[in-house]
């Protein structure tokens, strides 16, 4: 069984989460319990679900967690757009994170497709 830290999608989503924490620190204090909290939870949910799913007993369970990670990534993408459109962050500030959400989404989709085809839970989930 592969360590979740070795999964490329986890590595990229972890780095994105760190970037989102830094980016969200410039949001207004009035959004501390609103947008800041929500955008951070959505970002952290991606690597969290990859990690948790990688330890599930069946490929089907793991694929379900990867799907949840994909959904959290879509939520994060929207929240980045919302932050930009509300004028809380500049368009250039969200360009890189938005590109990264697209790349990670493709990685997660490919990983989920591979995992869903595995017949046995002890197969390696790698690379991903």
C-alpha positions as CSV (number, residue, x, y, z in Angstrom):
1,X,0.0,0.0,0.0
2,X,1.3,3.4,-0.9
3,X,1.9,6.2,1.5
4,X,-0.4,9.1,0.8
5,X,2.5,11.5,0.9
6,X,4.0,9.8,-2.2
7,X,0.8,10.5,-4.3
8,X,1.5,13.4,-6.7
9,X,-2.1,14.6,-6.5
10,X,-1.8,14.8,-2.7
11,X,1.6,16.7,-2.9
12,X,0.2,19.2,-5.3
13,X,-3.1,19.7,-3.3
14,X,-1.1,20.0,-0.1
15,X,1.0,22.8,-1.7
16,X,-2.2,24.4,-3.0
17,X,-3.7,24.4,0.5
18,X,-0.6,26.1,1.9
19,X,-0.9,28.7,-0.9
20,X,-4.6,29.2,-0.2
21,X,-4.0,29.8,3.5
22,X,-1.5,32.5,2.6
23,X,-3.8,34.0,-0.1
24,X,-6.8,34.0,2.3
25,X,-4.9,35.9,4.9
26,X,-5.4,39.1,2.9
27,X,-9.2,38.7,2.9
28,X,-11.1,41.2,5.1
29,X,-11.4,40.4,8.8
30,X,-15.2,40.6,8.3
31,X,-14.9,37.3,6.3
32,X,-13.0,35.5,9.1
33,X,-16.0,33.2,9.8
34,X,-17.4,33.3,6.3
35,X,-15.3,33.2,3.2
36,X,-11.9,32.7,4.9
37,X,-13.1,29.7,6.9
38,X,-14.9,28.2,3.9
39,X,-12.1,28.6,1.4
40,X,-9.6,27.1,3.8
41,X,-11.8,24.1,4.6
42,X,-12.4,23.5,0.9
43,X,-8.7,23.6,0.2
44,X,-7.7,21.4,3.1
45,X,-10.5,18.9,2.2
46,X,-8.7,17.9,-1.0
47,X,-5.5,16.5,0.4
48,X,-7.4,15.3,3.5
49,X,-9.7,13.1,1.4
50,X,-6.9,11.8,-0.7
51,X,-5.0,10.8,2.5
52,X,-8.1,9.2,4.1
53,X,-9.2,7.4,1.0
54,X,-5.8,5.9,0.4
55,X,-6.2,4.0,3.7
56,X,-9.6,2.5,2.9
57,X,-9.9,-1.2,2.4
58,X,-11.4,-1.3,-1.0
59,X,-10.7,0.4,-4.3
60,X,-14.4,1.4,-4.5
61,X,-14.1,3.2,-1.1
62,X,-10.9,5.0,-2.2
63,X,-12.5,6.1,-5.4
64,X,-15.4,7.6,-3.5
65,X,-13.0,9.6,-1.3
66,X,-11.2,10.8,-4.5
67,X,-14.6,11.9,-5.8
68,X,-15.1,13.9,-2.6
69,X,-11.7,15.5,-3.1
70,X,-12.7,16.4,-6.7
71,X,-15.9,18.1,-5.4
72,X,-14.0,20.0,-2.8
73,X,-11.6,21.2,-5.5
74,X,-14.6,22.5,-7.5
75,X,-15.8,24.3,-4.4
76,X,-12.4,25.8,-3.9
77,X,-12.4,27.0,-7.6
78,X,-15.7,28.7,-7.1
79,X,-14.6,30.4,-3.9
80,X,-11.5,31.7,-5.6
81,X,-13.7,33.2,-8.3
82,X,-16.0,34.7,-5.7
83,X,-13.1,36.2,-3.8
84,X,-11.9,37.8,-7.1
85,X,-15.3,39.0,-8.2
86,X,-15.9,40.6,-4.8
87,X,-12.7,42.5,-5.2
88,X,-11.0,40.9,-2.2
89,X,-8.1,39.6,-4.3
90,X,-6.8,40.6,-7.6
91,X,-7.2,38.7,-10.8
92,X,-3.4,38.0,-11.0
93,X,-3.4,36.7,-7.4
94,X,-5.9,33.9,-8.3
95,X,-4.5,33.0,-11.7
96,X,-2.0,30.5,-10.4
97,X,-4.3,28.8,-7.8
98,X,-7.0,28.6,-10.5
99,X,-4.6,26.9,-12.9
100,X,-3.5,24.6,-10.2
101,X,-7.1,23.5,-9.4
102,X,-7.5,22.5,-13.1
103,X,-4.3,20.5,-13.1
104,X,-5.1,18.8,-9.8
105,X,-8.6,18.1,-11.0
106,X,-7.2,16.2,-14.1
107,X,-4.8,14.3,-11.8
108,X,-7.6,13.3,-9.4
109,X,-9.8,12.2,-12.3
110,X,-7.1,10.0,-13.7
111,X,-6.2,8.6,-10.3
112,X,-9.9,7.9,-9.5
113,X,-10.3,6.1,-12.9
114,X,-7.3,3.9,-12.2
115,X,-8.3,3.1,-8.7
116,X,-11.9,2.2,-9.7
117,X,-10.5,-0.4,-12.1
118,X,-8.4,-2.1,-9.4
119,X,-9.6,-5.6,-8.4
120,X,-8.0,-5.9,-5.0
121,X,-7.5,-3.4,-2.2
122,X,-3.8,-4.1,-1.7
123,X,-2.8,-3.0,-5.2
124,X,-0.7,0.1,-5.4
125,X,-2.7,3.3,-6.0
126,X,0.4,4.8,-7.6
127,X,1.3,6.8,-9.5
128,X,-1.0,9.6,-8.9
